[in-house]
Amino acid sequence: MASVVSSASRAGNDLADALSANAYEGGPVAGYPADDAASRTARHAAAVPRMAGLLGDAAHRLDLSATGCRYLAHGIAEDLSSVPDRTAASAEQRSVPALTLTQYDALKSLADGGRLYESATRGMGVTRVATDNGTRISIATYRALNNRGLVTADNSTSLYHGQKITVTEQGRRALDGPRPRAPLAAAAATAATTTAAQGVRR
């Protein structure tokens, strides 16, 4: 970068010197005698090679500057290609799947602690979820959270002894968001039930 800037700056100086060396030919100024042809010829003869040299130096330095820019751009492109693309990873980490109200409440309860059990019922193994705070969570809700990567179970222990459930980092980000609202139909049913109960008490 320094060499590119240096070459470009020197080229600018050469162009300025070339303009300064130019044998300016303008109209005669009143009160000053006009130069004769011999003086103008001598002045041109001295200026032309100097201007040609300065313009040549400027062109050479601009060429060096262009070459430096190409090398610099190539180096930047190589550096960028060697850096892993964190944009997609960051976007993926920030994206949190939408949860239903039931799933959100279940996830919040599992953040306080929970285990996955398998118990024998009528000779058949049934997988159940037990939370430390006593909240009941269906296995379907747990599997929905697990499939989204929001919770994991410790597979190093047996289901009969209980596998500890852990809320993942993505699950904690989901809990950082607002609690989902209940669907309109469920909210209306809840309101109707509450109103009916109040009417009975009256």
C-alpha positions in Angstrom: 0.0 0.0 0.0 2.8 2.4 0.9 4.6 1.8 -2.4 1.4 2.4 -4.4 0.7 5.7 -2.6 4.4 6.8 -3.0 4.4 6.0 -6.8 1.2 7.9 -7.3 2.4 10.9 -5.3 5.6 11.1 -7.3 3.7 10.8 -10.5 1.6 13.8 -9.5 4.8 15.8 -8.8 6.2 14.9 -12.2 3.0 16.1 -13.9 3.1 19.4 -11.9 6.8 19.9 -12.9 6.0 19.2 -16.6 3.3 21.9 -16.5 5.8 24.3 -14.9 8.4 23.6 -17.5 6.0 24.3 -20.3 7.1 27.3 -22.5 4.0 29.3 -22.2 3.1 31.2 -25.3 0.5 33.9 -24.8 -0.4 37.2 -26.2 1.9 40.1 -25.8 1.5 42.1 -22.6 1.2 45.9 -23.0 4.4 47.7 -21.8 6.6 44.6 -22.3 8.6 43.9 -25.4 7.6 40.7 -27.3 10.2 38.0 -27.5 11.8 37.5 -30.8 11.7 34.2 -32.8 15.1 33.1 -31.7 14.3 33.5 -28.0 11.1 31.5 -28.4 12.9 28.8 -30.3 15.6 28.5 -27.6 13.0 28.4 -24.9 11.1 25.6 -26.7 14.2 23.7 -27.3 15.0 23.6 -23.6 11.5 22.9 -22.5 10.5 20.0 -24.8 13.1 17.4 -23.6 12.5 18.4 -20.0 8.7 18.0 -20.3 9.1 14.7 -22.2 11.3 13.4 -19.5 9.0 14.4 -16.7 5.9 13.0 -18.5 7.8 9.7 -19.1 8.7 9.5 -15.4 5.1 10.2 -14.5 3.8 7.5 -16.9 6.4 5.0 -15.4 5.4 5.7 -11.9 1.7 5.5 -12.7 2.4 2.1 -14.3 4.2 1.0 -11.1 1.2 2.2 -9.0 -1.2 0.2 -11.2 0.9 -2.9 -10.8 1.0 -2.4 -7.1 -2.8 -2.0 -7.0 -3.2 -5.3 -8.8 -0.9 -7.1 -6.4 -2.6 -5.5 -3.4 -6.1 -6.5 -4.7 -4.9 -10.1 -5.3 -3.5 -10.3 -1.8 -6.7 -9.0 -0.2 -8.8 -11.5 -2.2 -6.5 -14.3 -1.0 -6.8 -13.2 2.6 -10.6 -13.0 2.3 -10.9 -16.4 0.8 -8.8 -18.0 3.6 -11.2 -16.5 6.3 -14.1 -18.8 7.1 -17.5 -17.4 6.2 -18.9 -16.4 9.6 -21.9 -14.5 8.1 -24.0 -17.6 7.4 -23.0 -19.2 10.7 -23.9 -16.1 12.6 -27.2 -15.8 10.8 -27.9 -19.5 11.6 -27.0 -19.0 15.2 -29.2 -15.9 15.5 -32.2 -17.6 13.8 -34.5 -19.1 16.5 -37.4 -21.3 15.4 -40.9 -20.1 16.2 -42.4 -21.8 19.2 -45.9 -22.4 20.3 -47.0 -21.2 23.7 -46.9 -24.9 24.9 -43.4 -25.4 23.6 -42.2 -22.2 25.1 -43.5 -23.0 28.5 -42.1 -26.5 28.3 -38.7 -25.1 27.3 -38.8 -22.7 30.2 -39.6 -25.5 32.7 -36.8 -27.7 31.3 -34.4 -24.9 31.8 -35.0 -25.4 35.5 -34.0 -29.1 35.1 -35.6 -32.2 33.8 -35.0 -35.9 32.9 -36.2 -38.3 30.3 -37.4 -41.6 31.6 -38.7 -44.8 30.2 -41.2 -46.8 32.3 -42.9 -50.1 31.7 -46.7 -49.7 31.4 -48.7 -52.8 30.6 -45.5 -54.5 29.5 -44.6 -51.8 27.1 -41.9 -49.2 27.5 -43.2 -45.6 27.6 -40.9 -42.6 27.5 -41.9 -39.8 29.8 -40.5 -36.3 30.7 -40.1 -35.3 34.3 -39.3 -31.8 35.3 -37.8 -30.6 38.5 -40.5 -28.0 39.1 -43.3 -30.6 38.5 -44.6 -29.2 35.1 -46.1 -31.9 32.9 -44.6 -32.0 29.5 -45.8 -34.5 26.8 -43.2 -36.6 24.9 -44.5 -35.0 21.7 -43.6 -31.5 22.9 -40.2 -32.7 24.1 -39.5 -34.3 20.7 -40.5 -31.1 18.9 -38.0 -29.2 21.0 -35.3 -31.8 20.5 -35.8 -31.9 16.8 -35.3 -28.1 16.7 -32.0 -28.4 18.6 -33.4 -26.6 21.6 -32.8 -29.4 24.1 -30.6 -32.5 24.4 -30.7 -35.5 26.6 -27.6 -37.2 28.1 -27.4 -40.5 26.2 -24.6 -41.8 28.4 -27.1 -42.9 31.0 -30.0 -45.3 30.7 -33.5 -44.1 30.2 -34.5 -46.3 33.1 -32.2 -44.3 35.4 -33.2 -41.1 33.7 -31.3 -39.0 31.1 -30.6 -35.4 32.1 -32.2 -32.9 29.8 -30.2 -29.8 29.0 -31.4 -26.6 27.2 -29.0 -25.8 24.4 -27.6 -22.4 23.6 -30.1 -22.0 20.9 -32.8 -22.9 23.3 -31.7 -20.2 25.7 -31.8 -17.7 22.9 -35.4 -18.8 22.2 -36.2 -18.2 25.9 -34.7 -14.7 25.6 -37.5 -13.8 23.1 -41.0 -12.8 24.1 -43.4 -15.5 25.3 -45.7 -16.5 22.4 -49.3 -15.5 22.6 -52.1 -18.1 22.8 -53.9 -18.8 19.5 -57.1 -16.7 19.1 -59.4 -19.8 19.3 -57.7 -20.9 22.6 -57.8 -17.4 24.0 -61.5 -17.1 23.2 -62.2 -20.5 24.8 -60.3 -19.5 27.9 -62.2 -16.2 28.1 -65.5 -17.9 27.7 -64.7 -20.5 30.4 -63.6 -17.7 32.7 -66.8 -15.7 32.1 -69.0 -18.8 32.7 -67.2 -19.6 35.9 -67.7 -16.0 37.1 -71.5 -16.3 36.3 -71.8 -19.5 38.3 -70.2 -17.9 41.3 -72.6 -15.0 41.1 
